[in-house]
Structures are given as structure tokens and as C-alpha cells.
Amino acid sequence: MSSSVYEMDFDYLKEIISEVQRKENIGDIFYDITTKPPGIIEWE
């Protein structure tokens, strides 16, 4: 099984960040930009 990198539009990413920052109890926001696939793909 393989995967490919999703290239999210930067303006859309900024919109998501703005929405999340409006929520209470949110301390940090992380967006993983590495090309390494999630562990679940390696599990198969």
C-alpha cells in the first residue's frame, strides 16, 4: 500500500488555523508537513 502527499492550499490552512484558535483550551496547533506516511500504512 502506498500514499501520496496532499498539498493543502495555504489560504485554506490559515482559515482552519483561525477557526481552531477561536476555540477555548487550544494551546498549540501542529501541521505535519513531512512526506513520511502515517504508521497505519506501514502496519499493513
SERO-4910 file (N, C-alpha, C, O; in steps of 0.05 Angstrom, whole numbers):
BEGIN
 pado doro    nc1    nc2    nc3   cac1   cac2   cac3    cc1    cc2    cc3    oc1    oc2    oc3
  Met    A     17    -24      0      0      0      0     18     25      0     39     25     13
  Ser    A     10     45    -14     25     70    -15      7     94    -10    -17     92    -10
  Ser    A     20    116     -6      5    141     -2     19    163    -17     41    160    -27
  Ser    A      5    186    -19     17    209    -32     12    233    -14     -7    234      2
  Val    A     28    253    -18     26    278     -1      3    295    -12      0    299    -36
  Tyr    A    -13    305      7    -35    323      0    -24    351      2    -15    360     24
  Glu    A    -24    366    -19    -14    394    -19    -38    413    -13    -52    421    -32
  Met    A    -41    419     12    -63    436     21    -57    465     13    -35    475     17
  Asp    A    -77    479      3    -75    507     -3    -69    523     22    -83    519     42
  Phe    A    -49    540     21    -41    555     45    -62    573     56    -65    575     81
  Asp    A    -78    585     39   -100    602     49   -121    586     64   -132    595     84
  Tyr    A   -126    562     55   -145    544     68   -134    536     95   -148    534    115
  Leu    A   -108    530     96    -95    523    121    -97    546    141   -102    541    165
  Lys    A    -92    570    132    -95    593    150   -123    596    161   -127    604    184
  Glu    A   -143    590    144   -171    591    152   -177    571    174   -191    577    194
  Ile    A   -166    547    171   -170    526    191   -157    534    217   -169    531    239
  Ile    A   -133    545    216   -119    554    240   -135    576    254   -137    575    279
  Ser    A   -146    595    240   -162    616    252   -186    605    267   -193    614    289
  Glu    A   -199    585    254   -223    573    267   -215    558    293   -228    560    313
  Val    A   -193    543    292   -184    528    315   -175    547    337   -181    541    361
  Gln    A   -162    569    331   -153    588    351   -176    601    366   -172    611    388
  Arg    A   -199    602    354   -223    614    368   -234    596    390   -249    605    407
  Lys    A   -227    571    389   -237    551    409   -222    555    435   -198    562    436
  Glu    A   -236    550    457   -224    552    483   -207    526    488   -212    505    476
  Asn    A   -187    529    505   -170    507    513   -152    496    491   -143    473    493
  Ile    A   -147    511    470   -128    503    450   -102    517    455   -101    542    454
  Gly    A    -81    501    460    -55    513    466    -37    515    442    -24    536    437
  Asp    A    -35    494    427    -17    493    404    -31    480    380    -49    463    384
  Ile    A    -22    487    357    -32    475    332     -8    465    316     11    480    312
  Phe    A     -9    440    308     13    428    292      2    417    266    -20    406    265
  Tyr    A     17    421    245     10    411    218     35    397    208     55    410    202
  Asp    A     33    371    205     56    355    197     61    357    167     43    349    151
  Ile    A     83    367    159     89    371    130    110    351    120    120    354     98
  Thr    A    116    330    136    135    310    127    122    293    106     98    290    104
  Thr    A    139    280     90    129    262     69    126    233     79    116    216     65
  Lys    A    134    229    104    132    202    116    102    195    120     88    211    132
  Pro    A     93    171    111     65    164    115     59    157    144     78    151    159
  Pro    A     34    159    152     27    151    179     33    121    185     35    106    166
  Gly    A     36    114    210     43     87    217     23     66    208     31     43    203
  Ile    A     -2     73    205    -22     53    198    -17     42    170    -24     19    165
  Ile    A     -5     58    152      1     47    126     23     27    127     23      6    114
  Glu    A     43     32    144     66     14    148     56    -12    161     68    -33    156
  Trp    A     35    -11    177     25    -34    191     15    -56    172     19    -79    177
  Glu    A      4    -48    150     -6    -67    130     17    -81    117     14    -98    100
***
